[in-house]
Amino acid sequence: MKKSILLVSHSQQLTEGLKQMIEDMADTQTVTLYALGGTADGALGSDATKIIDAVNESDQTALILVFADLGSAVLNAELAYDMLAPEQQERYHLIDAPLVEGAFAAAITAGFSDDLAQITAEAKKAAEKGWPTA
């Protein structure tokens, strides 16, 4: 099964760098990444229409996993969901996990698994660093 991972942030540079890092390590035969940082005119911010365009561009059978960083990026990801057709909404999943670590872990896991629960669990677990606390 194909998967599309949408990286939503206020910064285009952040999503482009993250996309490149993940593409260097993930199975890009089954996982397609979209860097959706910034507004349509390249300013800092987020844009629901960029998210909708990516959903429309993605494989129409792909599972869509959305990772967003802060406030309005999450709000725009939710707004985009509301603007999608019902059949697109069924495939669209906003994952409550850190943008960088979560998307990375999800992309690696999605390369060998079609199990949404497993992919989501790995994304959420990625934030656990295991560092000793003081």
N, CA, C and O atoms as a printed pandas DataFrame, in Angstrom:
     atom_number atom_name residue_name chain_id  residue_number  x_coord  y_coord  z_coord
0              1         N          MET        A               1    0.841   -1.174    0.000
1              2        CA          MET        A               1    0.000    0.000    0.000
2              3         C          MET        A               1    0.889    1.241    0.000
3              4         O          MET        A               1    1.887    1.305    0.718
4              5         N          LYS        A               2    0.521    2.200   -0.796
5              6        CA          LYS        A               2    1.237    3.471   -0.848
6              7         C          LYS        A               2    0.871    4.314    0.357
7              8         O          LYS        A               2   -0.243    4.241    0.876
8              9         N          LYS        A               3    1.834    5.117    0.794
9             10        CA          LYS        A               3    1.593    6.077    1.869
10            11         C          LYS        A               3    2.137    7.428    1.445
11            12         O          LYS        A               3    3.186    7.512    0.805
12            13         N          SER        A               4    1.425    8.479    1.801
13            14        CA          SER        A               4    1.900    9.844    1.590
14            15         C          SER        A               4    2.054   10.480    2.957
15            16         O          SER        A               4    1.139   10.444    3.779
16            17         N          ILE        A               5    3.221   11.062    3.192
17            18        CA          ILE        A               5    3.462   11.764    4.443
18            19         C          ILE        A               5    3.570   13.246    4.138
19            20         O          ILE        A               5    4.410   13.682    3.351
20            21         N          LEU        A               6    2.695   14.011    4.785
21            22        CA          LEU        A               6    2.641   15.452    4.580
22            23         C          LEU        A               6    3.308   16.125    5.768
23            24         O          LEU        A               6    2.886   15.945    6.911
24            25         N          LEU        A               7    4.348   16.901    5.497
25            26        CA          LEU        A               7    5.102   17.607    6.514
26            27         C          LEU        A               7    4.634   19.055    6.512
27            28         O          LEU        A               7    4.907   19.796    5.567
28            29         N          VAL        A               8    3.930   19.462    7.565
29            30        CA          VAL        A               8    3.324   20.787    7.635
30            31         C          VAL        A               8    4.008   21.588    8.733
31            32         O          VAL        A               8    4.043   21.176    9.893
32            33         N          SER        A               9    4.551   22.738    8.351
33            34        CA          SER        A               9    5.250   23.594    9.299
34            35         C          SER        A               9    5.096   25.044    8.862
35            36         O          SER        A               9    4.608   25.328    7.768
36            37         N          HIS        A              10    5.511   25.939    9.717
37            38        CA          HIS        A              10    5.529   27.351    9.370
38            39         C          HIS        A              10    6.718   27.678    8.468
39            40         O          HIS        A              10    6.762   28.753    7.869
40            41         N          SER        A              11    7.667   26.776    8.367
41            42        CA          SER        A              11    8.904   27.026    7.631
42            43         C          SER        A              11    9.076   26.051    6.468
43            44         O          SER        A              11    9.140   24.839    6.670
44            45         N          GLN        A              12    9.151   26.583    5.263
45            46        CA          GLN        A              12    9.418   25.754    4.083
46            47         C          GLN        A              12   10.795   25.105    4.197
47            48         O          GLN        A              12   10.970   23.946    3.820
48            49         N          GLN        A              13   11.770   25.849    4.714
49            50        CA          GLN        A              13   13.120   25.310    4.849
50            51         C          GLN        A              13   13.140   24.102    5.778
51            52         O          GLN        A              13   13.827   23.116    5.511
52            53         N          LEU        A              14   12.391   24.183    6.859
53            54        CA          LEU        A              14   12.340   23.067    7.792
54            55         C          LEU        A              14   11.759   21.820    7.122
55            56         O          LEU        A              14   12.321   20.732    7.248
56            57         N          THR        A              15   10.646   21.969    6.418
57            58        CA          THR        A              15   10.030   20.793    5.791
58            59         C          THR        A              15   10.871   20.250    4.640
59            60         O          THR        A              15   10.920   19.039    4.428
60            61         N          GLU        A              16   11.530   21.130    3.899
61            62        CA          GLU        A              16   12.390   20.655    2.806
62            63         C          GLU        A              16   13.576   19.858    3.352
63            64         O          GLU        A              16   13.927   18.809    2.812
64            65         N          GLY        A              17   14.192   20.363    4.428
65            66        CA          GLY        A              17   15.310   19.645    5.039
66            67         C          GLY        A              17   14.887   18.307    5.612
67            68         O          GLY        A              17   15.582   17.304    5.449
68            69         N          LEU        A              18   13.740   18.296    6.287
69            70        CA          LEU        A              18   13.223   17.046    6.852
70            71         C          LEU        A              18   12.886   16.052    5.748
71            72         O          LEU        A              18   13.190   14.865    5.865
72            73         N          LYS        A              19   12.269   16.524    4.693
73            74        CA          LYS        A              19   11.935   15.652    3.552
74            75         C          LYS        A              19   13.200   15.013    2.982
75            76         O          LYS        A              19   13.226   13.811    2.715
76            77         N          GLN        A              20   14.233   15.806    2.799
77            78        CA          GLN        A              20   15.485   15.283    2.252
78            79         C          GLN        A              20   16.097   14.242    3.188
79            80         O          GLN        A              20   16.558   13.193    2.737
80            81         N          MET        A              21   16.102   14.529    4.484
81            82        CA          MET        A              21   16.661   13.589    5.454
82            83         C          MET        A              21   15.908   12.255    5.420
83            84         O          MET        A              21   16.522   11.188    5.409
84            85         N          ILE        A              22   14.591   12.326    5.403
85            86        CA          ILE        A              22   13.786   11.100    5.409
86            87         C          ILE        A              22   13.964   10.337    4.095
87            88         O          ILE        A              22   14.099    9.113    4.101
88            89         N          GLU        A              23   13.964   11.049    2.982
89            90        CA          GLU        A              23   14.117   10.369    1.680
90            91         C          GLU        A              23   15.440    9.632    1.578
91            92         O          GLU        A              23   15.531    8.626    0.874
92            93         N          ASP        A              24   16.459   10.108    2.262
93            94        CA          ASP        A              24   17.756    9.430    2.240
94            95         C          ASP        A              24   17.729    8.098    2.979
95            96         O          ASP        A              24   18.604    7.256    2.775
96            97         N          MET        A              25   16.719    7.901    3.846
97            98        CA          MET        A              25   16.707    6.698    4.673
98            99         C          MET        A              25   15.458    5.836    4.524
99           100         O          MET        A              25   15.472    4.673    4.928
100          101         N          ALA        A              26   14.385    6.368    3.961
101          102        CA          ALA        A              26   13.114    5.636    3.895
102          103         C          ALA        A              26   12.949    4.950    2.542
103          104         O          ALA        A              26   13.671    5.239    1.588
104          105         N          ASP        A              27   11.998    4.050    2.483
105          106        CA          ASP        A              27   11.637    3.348    1.250
106          107         C          ASP        A              27   10.735    4.250    0.416
107          108         O          ASP        A              27    9.527    4.314    0.644
108          109         N          THR        A              28   11.322    4.937   -0.541
109          110        CA          THR        A              28   10.544    5.884   -1.344
110          111         C          THR        A              28    9.719    5.197   -2.439
111          112         O          THR        A              28    9.040    5.867   -3.218
112          113         N          GLN        A              29    9.778    3.875   -2.497
113          114        CA          GLN        A              29    8.898    3.144   -3.411
114          115         C          GLN        A              29    7.473    3.102   -2.866
115          116         O          GLN        A              29    6.511    3.091   -3.633
116          117         N          THR        A              30    7.341    3.079   -1.545
117          118        CA          THR        A              30    6.017    2.997   -0.931
118          119         C          THR        A              30    5.625    4.271   -0.183
119          120         O          THR        A              30    4.450    4.472    0.125
120          121         N          VAL        A              31    6.604    5.135    0.110
121          122        CA          VAL        A              31    6.339    6.353    0.875
122          123         C          VAL        A              31    6.706    7.571    0.041
123          124         O          VAL        A              31    7.836    7.691   -0.435
124          125         N          THR        A              32    5.747    8.473   -0.132
125          126        CA          THR        A              32    5.984    9.739   -0.822
126          127         C          THR        A              32    5.864   10.855    0.200
127          128         O          THR        A              32    4.913   10.904    0.980
128          129         N          LEU        A              33    6.843   11.750    0.183
129          130        CA          LEU        A              33    6.866   12.851    1.145
130          131         C          LEU        A              33    6.536   14.172    0.459
131          132         O          LEU        A              33    6.915   14.412   -0.688
132          133         N          TYR        A              34    5.824   15.018    1.188
133          134        CA          TYR        A              34    5.462   16.351    0.708
134          135         C          TYR        A              34    5.906   17.375    1.738
135          136         O          TYR        A              34    5.493   17.315    2.896
136          137         N          ALA        A              35    6.749   18.318    1.322
137          138        CA          ALA        A              35    7.196   19.415    2.187
138          139         C          ALA        A              35    6.222   20.570    2.014
139          140         O          ALA        A              35    6.182   21.203    0.959
140          141         N          LEU        A              36    5.442   20.842    3.043
141          142        CA          LEU        A              36    4.363   21.826    2.948
142          143         C          LEU        A              36    4.539   22.954    3.958
143          144         O          LEU        A              36    3.576   23.397    4.585
144          145         N          GLY        A              37    5.759   23.404    4.106
145          146        CA          GLY        A              37    6.022   24.495    5.026
146          147         C          GLY        A              37    5.764   25.837    4.377
147          148         O          GLY        A              37    5.859   25.985    3.159
148          149         N          GLY        A              38    5.439   26.810    5.203
149          150        CA          GLY        A              38    5.251   28.176    4.728
150          151         C          GLY        A              38    3.933   28.381    4.009
151          152         O          GLY        A              38    3.139   27.458    3.828
152          153         N          THR        A              39    3.730   29.625    3.608
153          154        CA          THR        A              39    2.512   29.995    2.889
154          155         C          THR        A              39    2.731   29.835    1.390
155          156         O          THR        A              39    3.839   29.535    0.944
156          157         N          ALA        A              40    1.680   30.036    0.623
157          158        CA          ALA        A              40    1.761   29.908   -0.833
158          159         C          ALA        A              40    2.756   30.888   -1.443
159          160         O          ALA        A              40    3.359   30.595   -2.476
160          161         N          ASP        A              41    2.931   32.045   -0.817
161          162        CA          ASP        A              41    3.872   33.036   -1.360
162          163         C          ASP        A              41    5.262   32.936   -0.729
163          164         O          ASP        A              41    6.093   33.821   -0.930
164          165         N          GLY        A              42    5.524   31.869    0.032
165          166        CA          GLY        A              42    6.849   31.618    0.573
166          167         C          GLY        A              42    7.140   32.255    1.914
167          168         O          GLY        A              42    8.260   32.146    2.414
168          169         N          ALA        A              43    6.169   32.914    2.506
169          170        CA          ALA        A              43    6.375   33.536    3.814
170          171         C          ALA        A              43    6.235   32.499    4.920
171          172         O          ALA        A              43    5.763   31.387    4.687
172          173         N          LEU        A              44    6.650   32.877    6.131
173          174        CA          LEU        A              44    6.431   32.015    7.283
174          175         C          LEU        A              44    4.934   31.912    7.542
175          176         O          LEU        A              44    4.210   32.902    7.434
176          177         N          GLY        A              45    4.485   30.744    7.874
177          178        CA          GLY        A              45    3.075   30.501    8.122
178          179         C          GLY        A              45    2.705   29.136    7.588
179          180         O          GLY        A              45    3.581   28.344    7.241
180          181         N          SER        A              46    1.434   28.855    7.519
181          182        CA          SER        A              46    0.979   27.579    6.974
182          183         C          SER        A              46   -0.243   27.834    6.103
183          184         O          SER        A              46   -0.868   28.891    6.185
184          185         N          ASP        A              47   -0.574   26.852    5.269
185          186        CA          ASP        A              47   -1.575   27.086    4.241
186          187         C          ASP        A              47   -2.370   25.805    3.975
187          188         O          ASP        A              47   -1.822   24.815    3.488
188          189         N          ALA        A              48   -3.650   25.833    4.294
189          190        CA          ALA        A              48   -4.504   24.653    4.086
190          191         C          ALA        A              48   -4.589   24.255    2.616
191          192         O          ALA        A              48   -4.702   23.068    2.309
192          193         N          THR        A              49   -4.536   25.215    1.710
193          194        CA          THR        A              49   -4.646   24.872    0.281
194          195         C          THR        A              49   -3.444   24.073   -0.202
195          196         O          THR        A              49   -3.581   23.237   -1.095
196          197         N          LYS        A              50   -2.261   24.315    0.373
197          198        CA          LYS        A              50   -1.096   23.505    0.012
198          199         C          LYS        A              50   -1.306   22.054    0.432
199          200         O          LYS        A              50   -0.895   21.129   -0.269
200          201         N          ILE        A              51   -1.942   21.867    1.568
201          202        CA          ILE        A              51   -2.218   20.516    2.070
202          203         C          ILE        A              51   -3.223   19.821    1.149
203          204         O          ILE        A              51   -3.032   18.662    0.778
204          205         N          ILE        A              52   -4.282   20.522    0.786
205          206        CA          ILE        A              52   -5.297   19.953   -0.114
206          207         C          ILE        A              52   -4.674   19.600   -1.459
207          208         O          ILE        A              52   -4.956   18.537   -2.011
208          209         N          ASP        A              53   -3.833   20.478   -1.988
209          210        CA          ASP        A              53   -3.162   20.199   -3.265
210          211         C          ASP        A              53   -2.314   18.936   -3.172
211          212         O          ASP        A              53   -2.292   18.136   -4.108
212          213         N          ALA        A              54   -1.617   18.748   -2.057
213          214        CA          ALA        A              54   -0.792   17.552   -1.887
214          215         C          ALA        A              54   -1.655   16.295   -1.821
215          216         O          ALA        A              54   -1.299   15.265   -2.393
216          217         N          VAL        A              55   -2.780   16.376   -1.127
217          218        CA          VAL        A              55   -3.694   15.226   -1.073
218          219         C          VAL        A              55   -4.184   14.891   -2.472
219          220         O          VAL        A              55   -4.219   13.721   -2.855
220          221         N          ASN        A              56   -4.559   15.901   -3.234
221          222        CA          ASN        A              56   -5.041   15.677   -4.596
222          223         C          ASN        A              56   -3.953   15.141   -5.516
223          224         O          ASN        A              56   -4.242   14.394   -6.451
224          225         N          GLU        A              57   -2.700   15.519   -5.255
225          226        CA          GLU        A              57   -1.574   15.065   -6.065
226          227         C          GLU        A              57   -1.131   13.646   -5.700
227          228         O          GLU        A              57   -0.573   12.933   -6.533
228          229         N          SER        A              58   -1.378   13.249   -4.473
229          230        CA          SER        A              58   -0.914   11.938   -4.011
230          231         C          SER        A              58   -1.701   10.823   -4.696
231          232         O          SER        A              58   -2.777   11.039   -5.252
232          233         N          ASP        A              59   -1.127    9.634   -4.633
233          234        CA          ASP        A              59   -1.806    8.444   -5.143
234          235         C          ASP        A              59   -3.185    8.368   -4.496
235          236         O          ASP        A              59   -3.303    8.487   -3.277
236          237         N          GLN        A              60   -4.212    8.175   -5.289
237          238        CA          GLN        A              60   -5.591    8.226   -4.797
238          239         C          GLN        A              60   -6.000    7.038   -3.941
239          240         O          GLN        A              60   -7.131    6.977   -3.459
240          241         N          THR        A              61   -5.088    6.096   -3.751
241          242        CA          THR        A              61   -5.346    4.991   -2.832
242          243         C          THR        A              61   -4.423    5.047   -1.617
243          244         O          THR        A              61   -4.519    4.208   -0.721
244          245         N          ALA        A              62   -3.527    6.039   -1.588
245          246        CA          ALA        A              62   -2.523    6.121   -0.530
246          247         C          ALA        A              62   -3.130    6.491    0.816
247          248         O          ALA        A              62   -4.081    7.268    0.905
248          249         N          LEU        A              63   -2.558    5.915    1.843
249          250        CA          LEU        A              63   -2.829    6.328    3.207
250          251         C          LEU        A              63   -2.111    7.661    3.390
251          252         O          LEU        A              63   -0.932    7.772    3.053
252          253         N          ILE        A              64   -2.797    8.674    3.916
253          254        CA          ILE        A              64   -2.209   10.006    4.059
254          255         C          ILE        A              64   -1.963   10.279    5.538
255          256         O          ILE        A              64   -2.893   10.322    6.343
256          257         N          LEU        A              65   -0.691   10.461    5.873
257          258        CA          LEU        A              65   -0.276   10.708    7.245
258          259         C          LEU        A              65    0.222   12.145    7.328
259          260         O          LEU        A              65    1.146   12.528    6.612
260          261         N          VAL        A              66   -0.387   12.936    8.199
261          262        CA          VAL        A              66   -0.081   14.359    8.285
262          263         C          VAL        A              66    0.601   14.646    9.614
263          264         O          VAL        A              66    0.102   14.285   10.680
264          265         N          PHE        A              67    1.753   15.302    9.528
265          266        CA          PHE        A              67    2.505   15.730   10.702
266          267         C          PHE        A              67    2.627   17.241   10.647
267          268         O          PHE        A              67    3.054   17.798    9.636
268          269         N          ALA        A              68    2.250   17.910   11.738
269          270        CA          ALA        A              68    2.297   19.365   11.794
270          271         C          ALA        A              68    3.033   19.788   13.058
271          272         O          ALA        A              68    3.024   19.080   14.065
272          273         N          ASP        A              69    3.675   20.962   12.989
273          274        CA          ASP        A              69    4.484   21.369   14.138
274          275         C          ASP        A              69    3.730   22.173   15.186
275          276         O          ASP        A              69    3.616   21.704   16.319
276          277         N          LEU        A              70    3.224   23.320   14.886
277          278        CA          LEU        A              70    2.692   24.230   15.896
278          279         C          LEU        A              70    1.321   24.759   15.531
279          280         O          LEU        A              70    0.921   24.722   14.367
280          281         N          GLY        A              71    0.600   25.250   16.527
281          282        CA          GLY        A              71   -0.670   25.944   16.435
282          283         C          GLY        A              71   -1.375   26.006   15.106
283          284         O          GLY        A              71   -2.172   25.127   14.778
284          285         N          SER        A              72   -1.084   27.051   14.325
285          286        CA          SER        A              72   -1.851   27.246   13.095
286          287         C          SER        A              72   -1.542   26.195   12.032
287          288         O          SER        A              72   -2.360   25.973   11.139
288          289         N          ALA        A              73   -0.391   25.550   12.105
289          290        CA          ALA        A              73   -0.118   24.455   11.177
290          291         C          ALA        A              73   -1.081   23.300   11.449
291          292         O          ALA        A              73   -1.600   22.680   10.522
292          293         N          VAL        A              74   -1.310   23.021   12.730
293          294        CA          VAL        A              74   -2.277   21.983   13.103
294          295         C          VAL        A              74   -3.681   22.417   12.691
295          296         O          VAL        A              74   -4.444   21.621   12.145
296          297         N          LEU        A              75   -4.022   23.681   12.952
297          298        CA          LEU        A              75   -5.346   24.188   12.564
298          299         C          LEU        A              75   -5.556   24.099   11.055
299          300         O          LEU        A              75   -6.645   23.747   10.603
300          301         N          ASN        A              76   -4.526   24.415   10.273
301          302        CA          ASN        A              76   -4.654   24.313    8.819
302          303         C          ASN        A              76   -4.752   22.869    8.358
303          304         O          ASN        A              76   -5.435   22.583    7.374
304          305         N          ALA        A              77   -4.082   21.955    9.050
305          306        CA          ALA        A              77   -4.213   20.534    8.723
306          307         C          ALA        A              77   -5.634   20.050    9.010
307          308         O          ALA        A              77   -6.182   19.242    8.261
308          309         N          GLU        A              78   -6.228   20.548   10.098
309          310        CA          GLU        A              78   -7.617   20.200   10.420
310          311         C          GLU        A              78   -8.585   20.852    9.436
311          312         O          GLU        A              78   -9.563   20.226    9.028
312          313         N          LEU        A              79   -8.326   22.087    9.055
313          314        CA          LEU        A              79   -9.161   22.781    8.069
314          315         C          LEU        A              79   -9.114   22.061    6.725
315          316         O          LEU        A              79  -10.142   21.893    6.068
316          317         N          ALA        A              80   -7.925   21.640    6.323
317          318        CA          ALA        A              80   -7.789   20.910    5.060
318          319         C          ALA        A              80   -8.635   19.645    5.084
319          320         O          ALA        A              80   -9.300   19.322    4.100
320          321         N          TYR        A              81   -8.614   18.930    6.203
321          322        CA          TYR        A              81   -9.441   17.728    6.346
322          323         C          TYR        A              81  -10.905   18.063    6.079
323          324         O          TYR        A              81  -11.583   17.358    5.330
324          325         N          ASP        A              82  -11.386   19.134    6.689
325          326        CA          ASP        A              82  -12.793   19.526    6.533
326          327         C          ASP        A              82  -13.150   19.868    5.103
327          328         O          ASP        A              82  -14.315   19.774    4.717
328          329         N          MET        A              83  -12.157   20.267    4.301
329          330        CA          MET        A              83  -12.397   20.691    2.917
330          331         C          MET        A              83  -12.252   19.552    1.914
331          332         O          MET        A              83  -12.505   19.741    0.724
332          333         N          LEU        A              84  -11.847   18.375    2.380
333          334        CA          LEU        A              84  -11.643   17.230    1.487
334          335         C          LEU        A              84  -12.952   16.490    1.231
335          336         O          LEU        A              84  -13.901   16.579    2.009
336          337         N          ALA        A              85  -12.977   15.762    0.129
337          338        CA          ALA        A              85  -14.113   14.886   -0.178
338          339         C          ALA        A              85  -14.129   13.733    0.831
339          340         O          ALA        A              85  -13.078   13.360    1.352
340          341         N          PRO        A              86  -15.307   13.166    1.112
341          342        CA          PRO        A              86  -15.398   12.083    2.104
342          343         C          PRO        A              86  -14.436   10.919    1.855
343          344         O          PRO        A              86  -13.874   10.380    2.808
344          345         N          GLU        A              87  -14.239   10.528    0.618
345          346        CA          GLU        A              87  -13.327    9.406    0.346
346          347         C          GLU        A              87  -11.875    9.789    0.636
347          348         O          GLU        A              87  -11.068    8.922    0.971
348          349         N          GLN        A              88  -11.534   11.059    0.513
349          350        CA          GLN        A              88  -10.196   11.514    0.877
350          351         C          GLN        A              88  -10.058   11.582    2.406
351          352         O          GLN        A              88   -9.007   11.243    2.951
352          353         N          GLN        A              89  -11.097   12.010    3.079
353          354        CA          GLN        A              89  -11.074   12.093    4.539
354          355         C          GLN        A              89  -10.824   10.721    5.172
355          356         O          GLN        A              89  -10.180   10.626    6.217
356          357         N          GLU        A              90  -11.330    9.667    4.545
357          358        CA          GLU        A              90  -11.145    8.312    5.075
358          359         C          GLU        A              90   -9.669    7.911    5.100
359          360         O          GLU        A              90   -9.255    7.115    5.943
360          361         N          ARG        A              91   -8.892    8.452    4.192
361          362        CA          ARG        A              91   -7.469    8.103    4.095
362          363         C          ARG        A              91   -6.558    9.088    4.823
363          364         O          ARG        A              91   -5.356    8.841    4.925
364          365         N          TYR        A              92   -7.091   10.187    5.325
365          366        CA          TYR        A              92   -6.341   11.308    5.892
366          367         C          TYR        A              92   -6.253   11.163    7.407
367          368         O          TYR        A              92   -7.276   11.082    8.088
368          369         N          HIS        A              93   -5.033   11.130    7.932
369          370        CA          HIS        A              93   -4.829   10.930    9.365
370          371         C          HIS        A              93   -3.837   11.968    9.889
371          372         O          HIS        A              93   -2.667   11.969    9.505
372          373         N          LEU        A              94   -4.309   12.839   10.757
373          374        CA          LEU        A              94   -3.447   13.803   11.426
374          375         C          LEU        A              94   -2.852   13.095   12.636
375          376         O          LEU        A              94   -3.574   12.709   13.556
376          377         N          ILE        A              95   -1.531   12.928   12.629
377          378        CA          ILE        A              95   -0.846   12.157   13.656
378          379         C          ILE        A              95   -0.336   13.104   14.745
379          380         O          ILE        A              95    0.408   14.044   14.465
380          381         N          ASP        A              96   -0.739   12.847   15.966
381          382        CA          ASP        A              96   -0.336   13.668   17.111
382          383         C          ASP        A              96    1.012   13.172   17.616
383          384         O          ASP        A              96    1.099   12.437   18.600
384          385         N          ALA        A              97    2.061   13.594   16.915
385          386        CA          ALA        A              97    3.428   13.207   17.254
386          387         C          ALA        A              97    4.345   14.352   16.817
387          388         O          ALA        A              97    3.945   15.183   16.001
388          389         N          PRO        A              98    5.556   14.403   17.345
389          390        CA          PRO        A              98    6.480   15.466   16.949
390          391         C          PRO        A              98    6.745   15.437   15.442
391          392         O          PRO        A              98    6.841   14.370   14.837
392          393         N          LEU        A              99    6.859   16.610   14.857
393          394        CA          LEU        A              99    7.058   16.699   13.410
394          395         C          LEU        A              99    8.308   15.940   12.964
395          396         O          LEU        A              99    8.215   15.050   12.119
396          397         N          VAL        A             100    9.447   16.269   13.506
397          398        CA          VAL        A             100   10.700   15.687   13.012
398          399         C          VAL        A             100   10.804   14.202   13.380
399          400         O          VAL        A             100   10.871   13.346   12.497
400          401         N          GLU        A             101   10.819   13.901   14.667
401          402        CA          GLU        A             101   11.001   12.518   15.098
402          403         C          GLU        A             101    9.850   11.628   14.659
403          404         O          GLU        A             101   10.057   10.500   14.212
404          405         N          GLY        A             102    8.629   12.149   14.790
405          406        CA          GLY        A             102    7.450   11.362   14.446
406          407         C          GLY        A             102    7.368   11.032   12.972
407          408         O          GLY        A             102    7.126    9.885   12.597
408          409         N          ALA        A             103    7.570   12.040   12.135
409          410        CA          ALA        A             103    7.504   11.799   10.686
410          411         C          ALA        A             103    8.610   10.850   10.236
411          412         O          ALA        A             103    8.396    9.991    9.381
412          413         N          PHE        A             104    9.788   11.015   10.820
413          414        CA          PHE        A             104   10.902   10.129   10.480
414          415         C          PHE        A             104   10.570    8.682   10.829
415          416         O          PHE        A             104   10.717    7.788    9.995
416          417         N          ALA        A             105   10.120    8.453   12.065
417          418        CA          ALA        A             105    9.790    7.091   12.494
418          419         C          ALA        A             105    8.634    6.516   11.678
419          420         O          ALA        A             105    8.642    5.336   11.328
420          421         N          ALA        A             106    7.649    7.345   11.381
421          422        CA          ALA        A             106    6.509    6.877   10.584
422          423         C          ALA        A             106    6.949    6.481    9.182
423          424         O          ALA        A             106    6.500    5.463    8.655
424          425         N          ALA        A             107    7.812    7.269    8.582
425          426        CA          ALA        A             107    8.268    6.967    7.215
426          427         C          ALA        A             107    9.046    5.660    7.170
427          428         O          ALA        A             107    8.863    4.855    6.257
428          429         N          ILE        A             108    9.908    5.448    8.146
429          430        CA          ILE        A             108   10.678    4.201    8.184
430          431         C          ILE        A             108    9.731    3.019    8.379
431          432         O          ILE        A             108    9.834    2.015    7.674
432          433         N          THR        A             109    8.812    3.137    9.331
433          434        CA          THR        A             109    7.862    2.058    9.613
434          435         C          THR        A             109    6.936    1.815    8.428
435          436         O          THR        A             109    6.637    0.667    8.101
436          437         N          ALA        A             110    6.482    2.882    7.784
437          438        CA          ALA        A             110    5.571    2.753    6.641
438          439         C          ALA        A             110    6.237    2.073    5.452
439          440         O          ALA        A             110    5.552    1.588    4.551
440          441         N          GLY        A             111    7.554    2.033    5.442
441          442        CA          GLY        A             111    8.263    1.346    4.369
442          443         C          GLY        A             111    8.099   -0.161    4.414
443          444         O          GLY        A             111    8.272   -0.835    3.399
444          445         N          PHE        A             112    7.761   -0.703    5.595
445          446        CA          PHE        A             112    7.602   -2.157    5.696
446          447         C          PHE        A             112    6.267   -2.585    6.302
447          448         O          PHE        A             112    6.005   -3.781    6.431
448          449         N          SER        A             113    5.426   -1.628    6.675
449          450        CA          SER        A             113    4.159   -1.980    7.302
450          451         C          SER        A             113    3.010   -1.162    6.715
451          452         O          SER        A             113    3.162    0.021    6.413
452          453         N          ASP        A             114    1.869   -1.810    6.560
453          454        CA          ASP        A             114    0.640   -1.123    6.143
454          455         C          ASP        A             114   -0.293   -0.896    7.327
455          456         O          ASP        A             114   -1.406   -0.399    7.152
456          457         N          ASP        A             115    0.148   -1.252    8.522
457          458        CA          ASP        A             115   -0.663   -1.176    9.728
458          459         C          ASP        A             115   -0.627    0.244   10.305
459          460         O          ASP        A             115    0.376    0.660   10.885
460          461         N          LEU        A             116   -1.728    0.981   10.140
461          462        CA          LEU        A             116   -1.802    2.360   10.610
462          463         C          LEU        A             116   -1.519    2.453   12.107
463          464         O          LEU        A             116   -0.834    3.379   12.543
464          465         N          ALA        A             117   -2.025    1.525   12.893
465          466        CA          ALA        A             117   -1.795    1.553   14.339
466          467         C          ALA        A             117   -0.306    1.417   14.665
467          468         O          ALA        A             117    0.200    2.100   15.556
468          469         N          GLN        A             118    0.390    0.542   13.950
469          470        CA          GLN        A             118    1.816    0.355   14.178
470          471         C          GLN        A             118    2.603    1.601   13.760
471          472         O          GLN        A             118    3.502    2.040   14.477
472          473         N          ILE        A             119    2.267    2.162   12.608
473          474        CA          ILE        A             119    2.942    3.361   12.123
474          475         C          ILE        A             119    2.746    4.513   13.107
475          476         O          ILE        A             119    3.695    5.219   13.445
476          477         N          THR        A             120    1.512    4.694   13.560
477          478        CA          THR        A             120    1.192    5.763   14.512
478          479         C          THR        A             120    1.914    5.548   15.839
479          480         O          THR        A             120    2.456    6.494   16.411
480          481         N          ALA        A             121    1.923    4.321   16.327
481          482        CA          ALA        A             121    2.593    4.030   17.598
482          483         C          ALA        A             121    4.086    4.339   17.520
483          484         O          ALA        A             121    4.655    4.900   18.457
484          485         N          GLU        A             122    4.711    3.982   16.424
485          486        CA          GLU        A             122    6.145    4.263   16.265
486          487         C          GLU        A             122    6.401    5.762   16.181
487          488         O          GLU        A             122    7.397    6.256   16.709
488          489         N          ALA        A             123    5.507    6.482   15.522
489          490        CA          ALA        A             123    5.646    7.947   15.434
490          491         C          ALA        A             123    5.550    8.584   16.809
491          492         O          ALA        A             123    6.337    9.470   17.140
492          493         N          LYS        A             124    4.598    8.143   17.604
493          494        CA          LYS        A             124    4.410    8.713   18.941
494          495         C          LYS        A             124    5.556    8.326   19.880
495          496         O          LYS        A             124    5.974    9.127   20.715
496          497         N          LYS        A             125    6.053    7.119   19.744
497          498        CA          LYS        A             125    7.132    6.631   20.595
498          499         C          LYS        A             125    8.471    7.298   20.255
499          500         O          LYS        A             125    9.387    7.302   21.078
500          501         N          ALA        A             126    8.583    7.852   19.066
501          502        CA          ALA        A             126    9.846    8.437   18.612
502          503         C          ALA        A             126   10.306    9.599   19.475
503          504         O          ALA        A             126   11.499    9.900   19.516
504          505         N          ALA        A             127    9.397   10.248   20.155
505          506        CA          ALA        A             127    9.761   11.397   20.989
506          507         C          ALA        A             127   10.439   10.985   22.284
507          508         O          ALA        A             127   11.044   11.821   22.956
508          509         N          GLU        A             128   10.352    9.729   22.640
509          510        CA          GLU        A             128   10.951    9.244   23.879
510          511         C          GLU        A             128   12.446    9.032   23.665
511          512         O          GLU        A             128   12.857    8.092   22.984
512          513         N          LYS        A             129   13.229    9.884   24.231
513          514        CA          LYS        A             129   14.666    9.842   24.001
514          515         C          LYS        A             129   15.398    8.880   24.937
515          516         O          LYS        A             129   16.479    8.396   24.603
516          517         N          GLY        A             130   14.823    8.604   26.093
517          518        CA          GLY        A             130   15.478    7.714   27.033
518          519         C          GLY        A             130   16.658    8.356   27.737
519          520         O          GLY        A             130   17.483    7.651   28.318
520          521         N          TRP        A             131   16.755    9.675   27.700
521          522        CA          TRP        A             131   17.851   10.356   28.371
522          523         C          TRP        A             131   17.599   10.374   29.870
523          524         O          TRP        A             131   16.458   10.520   30.305
524          525         N          PRO        A             132   18.640   10.227   30.651
525          526        CA          PRO        A             132   18.456   10.298   32.107
526          527         C          PRO        A             132   18.036   11.703   32.510
527          528         O          PRO        A             132   18.501   12.691   31.942
528          529         N          THR        A             133   17.156   11.779   33.492
529          530        CA          THR        A             133   16.725   13.079   33.977
530          531         C          THR        A             133   17.520   13.436   35.225
531          532         O          THR        A             133   18.030   12.562   35.926
532          533         N          ALA        A             134   17.614   14.693   35.480
533          534        CA          ALA        A             134   18.396   15.161   36.647
534          535         C          ALA        A             134   17.609   15.016   37.917
535          536         O          ALA        A             134   18.104   15.357   38.991
